[in-house]
Amino acid sequence: DLYDAIVSRKNPITIGEQTFGTKIDDLYEKGERTGQILWIMDLTDHYNYINSVEESARTDQLTGLSNRAYFKEMVEAAIQNQTEGAFFMIDLDNFKKVNDTYGHSAGDVILTSLAKTLKDFEARNEEHKLYTGRVGGDEFVAFYEGLTDEKLLASIAHDIIDSFNINLLSTNYPNCTSVSLGICIANNDKYSKGLVSYDSLYKSADEGLYKAKSLGKKTFAFK
């Protein structure tokens, strides 16, 4: 790393988990250059602060998931590369009633329980990249890269519903709500017809969610 600073003039440099700024000045004596001095400044706190600001700009404060803007940015990047996948809309059932009955602090517990459910899926996902986010209120979203098989997606939807119910059991509000999901698939056929955009996926998944709600909630539907 010091070699990079001295020879390659790399700036800043990273050593372990610390970041340093570097500067090289020439030393002169009687008008002749006699050597060089390397200045090293610890910029770790500065870069940690910048990273924390950037992270907070991308993250929903309550749940720690991606916020609306950053989730959209990630999905649009995948769409730009014509990446196949599935867009999920995930919504809590009768959430207003939960807030009215138990209060907003209970609502926050339930929202974070759903976020934990999605984070667990994100962490255990090995073959396919998963983006998750909260886009407002009790409205959550996810995009699975590379998944277009309806049977597999149906299995994942069931797992999300069941895992959320299990997570609620560890709170003071078990069985007080559930989740419904709408799913829209972005496959190569749709890409070839110019039918894939973030807004179209969002709208179609939302229509699937509405269908799931009309079927009795705590279920899912494709659109």
C-alpha positions as CSV (number, residue, x, y, z in Angstrom):
1,D,0.0,0.0,0.0
2,L,2.8,2.4,0.8
3,Y,4.4,1.4,-2.5
4,D,1.2,2.5,-4.3
5,A,1.4,5.8,-2.4
6,I,5.1,6.5,-3.2
7,V,5.6,5.0,-6.7
8,S,2.1,4.9,-8.2
9,R,1.0,8.1,-6.4
10,K,-2.2,6.4,-5.4
11,N,-4.4,8.6,-3.2
12,P,-6.2,7.7,-0.9
13,I,-4.8,4.3,0.2
14,T,-6.5,1.7,2.3
15,I,-4.7,-0.4,5.0
16,G,-6.9,-2.8,6.7
17,E,-10.1,-1.0,7.6
18,Q,-8.4,2.5,7.7
19,T,-8.2,5.0,4.9
20,F,-5.3,7.4,4.5
21,G,-4.7,10.5,2.4
22,T,-1.2,10.8,1.1
23,K,1.0,13.7,-0.3
24,I,4.6,13.7,-1.4
25,D,6.7,16.8,-1.2
26,D,10.2,17.3,-2.6
27,L,13.0,18.3,-0.2
28,Y,15.5,20.8,-1.4
29,E,18.9,22.0,0.0
30,K,20.7,24.9,-1.6
31,G,18.4,24.6,-4.6
32,E,19.0,21.0,-5.2
33,R,16.5,18.2,-4.6
34,T,17.8,16.0,-1.9
35,G,14.9,13.7,-1.2
36,Q,11.2,13.5,-0.7
37,I,8.8,13.4,2.3
38,L,5.6,11.4,2.4
39,W,2.8,12.9,4.4
40,I,0.1,10.5,5.6
41,M,-3.2,11.7,7.0
42,D,-5.8,9.4,8.7
43,L,-9.0,10.0,6.8
44,T,-10.9,7.0,8.2
45,D,-13.5,9.0,10.2
46,H,-14.1,11.3,7.2
47,Y,-14.7,8.4,4.8
48,N,-16.9,6.6,7.4
49,Y,-19.0,9.7,7.7
50,I,-19.4,10.0,3.9
51,N,-20.3,6.4,3.7
52,S,-22.9,6.7,6.5
53,V,-24.5,9.7,4.7
54,E,-24.7,7.8,1.4
55,E,-26.1,4.8,3.2
56,S,-28.8,6.8,4.9
57,A,-29.8,8.4,1.6
58,R,-30.4,4.9,0.2
59,T,-32.1,3.3,3.2
60,D,-35.5,3.4,4.8
61,Q,-34.9,4.6,8.3
62,L,-37.3,2.3,10.1
63,T,-36.7,-1.0,8.4
64,G,-33.1,-0.7,7.1
65,L,-34.3,-1.9,3.6
66,S,-33.7,0.1,0.5
67,N,-35.9,3.2,0.2
68,R,-38.2,3.8,-2.8
69,A,-35.6,5.8,-4.9
70,Y,-32.7,3.4,-4.4
71,F,-34.8,0.3,-5.0
72,K,-36.1,1.8,-8.2
73,E,-32.5,2.7,-9.2
74,M,-31.3,-0.9,-8.7
75,V,-34.2,-2.5,-10.6
76,E,-33.9,0.0,-13.5
77,A,-30.2,-1.0,-13.8
78,A,-31.3,-4.6,-14.0
79,I,-33.9,-3.7,-16.6
80,Q,-31.2,-1.8,-18.6
81,N,-29.3,-5.0,-18.8
82,Q,-32.5,-6.9,-19.8
83,T,-32.2,-9.1,-16.8
84,E,-35.0,-11.6,-16.4
85,G,-36.7,-11.7,-13.0
86,A,-39.8,-11.3,-10.9
87,F,-41.2,-8.2,-9.3
88,F,-43.1,-8.7,-6.0
89,M,-45.5,-6.2,-4.3
90,I,-45.9,-7.2,-0.6
91,D,-48.5,-5.6,1.6
92,L,-49.7,-6.1,5.2
93,D,-53.3,-7.1,5.5
94,N,-55.6,-4.9,7.5
95,F,-52.7,-2.8,8.7
96,K,-54.8,0.3,9.4
97,K,-56.9,-1.8,11.8
98,V,-53.7,-3.0,13.6
99,N,-52.5,0.6,14.0
100,D,-55.9,1.7,15.3
101,T,-56.1,-1.2,17.7
102,Y,-52.6,-1.5,19.1
103,G,-51.0,1.8,18.2
104,H,-48.3,3.0,15.9
105,S,-45.5,1.5,18.0
106,A,-47.0,-1.9,17.4
107,G,-47.2,-1.0,13.8
108,D,-43.5,-0.3,13.7
109,V,-42.8,-3.7,15.3
110,I,-44.8,-5.4,12.6
111,L,-43.2,-3.4,9.8
112,T,-39.7,-4.4,11.1
113,S,-40.8,-8.0,11.4
114,L,-41.7,-8.0,7.7
115,A,-38.4,-6.3,6.9
116,K,-36.6,-9.0,8.8
117,T,-38.5,-11.6,6.8
118,L,-37.3,-10.1,3.6
119,K,-33.7,-9.6,4.8
120,D,-33.6,-13.3,5.8
121,F,-34.6,-14.2,2.2
122,E,-32.0,-11.7,0.9
123,A,-29.2,-13.2,3.1
124,R,-29.9,-16.9,2.2
125,N,-30.3,-16.2,-1.5
126,E,-27.3,-17.8,-3.2
127,E,-28.1,-18.4,-6.8
128,H,-30.3,-15.4,-7.6
129,K,-29.7,-11.8,-6.5
130,L,-32.6,-10.4,-4.5
131,Y,-33.4,-6.6,-4.1
132,T,-35.8,-5.6,-1.4
133,G,-37.3,-2.3,-0.4
134,R,-40.0,-0.4,1.4
135,V,-41.7,2.1,-0.8
136,G,-44.1,3.6,1.7
137,G,-46.4,2.8,4.6
138,D,-46.9,-0.9,4.7
139,E,-45.9,-1.4,1.1
140,F,-42.8,-3.5,0.4
141,V,-41.2,-4.6,-2.9
142,A,-38.7,-7.2,-4.0
143,F,-37.1,-8.1,-7.3
144,Y,-35.6,-11.6,-7.9
145,E,-33.1,-11.7,-10.7
146,G,-33.2,-14.7,-12.9
147,L,-36.4,-16.2,-11.6
148,T,-39.3,-16.6,-14.0
149,D,-40.7,-20.1,-13.2
150,E,-44.2,-19.6,-11.8
151,K,-44.0,-22.8,-9.7
152,L,-40.8,-21.7,-8.0
153,L,-42.1,-18.2,-7.5
154,A,-45.3,-19.5,-6.0
155,S,-43.2,-21.6,-3.6
156,I,-41.2,-18.4,-2.6
157,A,-44.4,-16.5,-2.1
158,H,-45.7,-19.2,0.3
159,D,-42.4,-19.1,2.1
160,I,-42.6,-15.4,2.6
161,I,-46.1,-15.6,4.0
162,D,-45.2,-18.4,6.4
163,S,-41.9,-16.9,7.5
164,F,-43.6,-13.6,8.3
165,N,-46.2,-15.5,10.4
166,I,-43.3,-17.2,12.3
167,N,-41.5,-13.9,12.9
168,L,-44.7,-12.4,14.3
169,L,-44.8,-15.2,16.9
170,S,-41.7,-13.6,18.6
171,T,-43.5,-10.3,19.0
172,N,-46.4,-9.3,21.2
173,Y,-48.7,-9.3,18.2
174,P,-48.9,-12.8,16.8
175,N,-51.5,-13.5,14.2
176,C,-52.8,-9.9,14.2
177,T,-52.0,-9.5,10.5
178,S,-50.6,-11.3,7.5
179,V,-49.1,-10.5,4.1
180,S,-50.5,-10.6,0.6
181,L,-48.3,-10.5,-2.6
182,G,-48.7,-9.6,-6.2
183,I,-46.1,-11.0,-8.7
184,C,-45.2,-9.9,-12.2
185,I,-42.6,-11.7,-14.3
186,A,-40.1,-10.0,-16.6
187,N,-38.9,-12.5,-19.2
188,N,-37.1,-12.4,-22.5
189,D,-40.4,-12.5,-24.4
190,K,-41.6,-9.3,-22.7
191,Y,-38.2,-7.6,-23.2
192,S,-38.3,-8.4,-26.9
193,K,-41.7,-6.7,-27.2
194,G,-40.5,-3.6,-25.2
195,L,-43.0,-4.4,-22.4
196,V,-40.6,-4.1,-19.5
197,S,-40.1,-0.9,-17.5
198,Y,-40.0,-0.2,-13.7
199,D,-43.4,1.5,-13.9
200,S,-45.0,-1.4,-15.9
201,L,-43.6,-4.0,-13.4
202,Y,-44.8,-2.0,-10.4
203,K,-48.2,-1.5,-11.9
204,S,-48.7,-5.1,-12.9
205,A,-47.5,-6.4,-9.5
206,D,-49.8,-4.0,-7.8
207,E,-52.7,-5.3,-9.8
208,G,-51.7,-8.8,-8.8
209,L,-51.6,-7.7,-5.2
210,Y,-55.2,-6.3,-5.6
211,K,-56.3,-9.7,-7.0
212,A,-54.7,-11.5,-4.0
213,K,-56.5,-9.2,-1.6
214,S,-59.8,-9.9,-3.4
215,L,-59.2,-13.6,-3.0
216,G,-59.3,-13.3,0.8
217,K,-55.8,-12.0,1.6
218,K,-52.8,-13.9,3.1
219,T,-52.2,-15.2,-0.4
220,F,-50.6,-14.2,-3.7
221,A,-51.5,-13.7,-7.4
222,F,-49.7,-13.3,-10.7
223,K,-50.4,-10.5,-13.2
